[in-house]
Amino acid sequence: AQNVNGDIVATINDGEQADIWLLDYDGKPSRNLTRHESDDLAPSFSPDGSQIAFVSDRTGSPQIYVMYADGSDQRRLTFVGPYNSDPDWGHGGRIAFSGLRGNAIDVQTVDLNGRIQRLTPGAGKRSLEPTWSPDGKRLVYVSNEDGKGYRLWVTAHDGAAREPLDVPTGQYFTPSWQRIPGKPPRAFSPTGGR
């Protein structure tokens, strides 16, 4: 992950456990930010680059944590559900993540006060790897929520409207947003703008 200042952090696993490291400009590890005997991974910078969200299993199961960009003040944000992963920090202090609840994995958000909001319907389906749009109004994620196989889906920032993208079913991993030069952004509505 890279922040607005050009700093880069990455998960490095030494074969026994994983920590989050700051990398120098040559891409070499320069500072271990987490230094914990448990696995710490999946770093995501806050929009201003001052904080990092990450996943850690230091309490027995994967949960969402935050820390300052220098590794200080590490604290747990999620206390609900046995498995929370895939954090992506969006505007307004909200971190999107995938969280296991019962037999479903839902896209959820958590703020810095620990307030959680579920954005997908659950019902035994899997919604994974949410990523905020650059404007913070939408998220793209991978899901089988309609039972038609795994596809890319888009939801409004509050989960009020969701729709699958018109792409084939298959295996999708770590979606990301990119504006295509010369093309206007696609309109998003509950009916898909059709």
Stockholm file with secondary structure:
# STOCKHOLM 1.0

chainA/1-194         AQNVNGDIVATINDGEQADIWLLDYDGKPSRNLTRHESDDLAPSFSPDGSQIAFVSDRTGSPQIYVMYADGSDQRRLTFVGPYNSDPDWGHGGRIAFSGLRGNAIDVQTVDLNGRIQRLTPGAGKRSLEPTWSPDGKRLVYVSNEDGKGYRLWVTAHDGAAREPLDVPTGQYFTPSWQRIPGKPPRAFSPTGGR
#=GR chainA/1-194 SS CBCTTSCEEEEEECSSCEEEEEECTTSCEEEESCCCSSCEEEEEECTTSSEEEEEECTTSSCEEEEEETTSCSCEECCCSSSCEEEEEECGGGCEEEEEEETTEEEEEEECTTCCEEECSCCTTCBEEEEEECTTSSEEEEEECTTSSCCEEEEEETTSSCEEECSCCSSCCCSCCCCCCTTSCCCCCCTTTTC
#=GC SS_cons         CBCTTSCEEEEEECSSCEEEEEECTTSCEEEESCCCSSCEEEEEECTTSSEEEEEECTTSSCEEEEEETTSCSCEECCCSSSCEEEEEECGGGCEEEEEEETTEEEEEEECTTCCEEECSCCTTCBEEEEEECTTSSEEEEEECTTSSCCEEEEEETTSSCEEECSCCSSCCCSCCCCCCTTSCCCCCCTTTTC
//
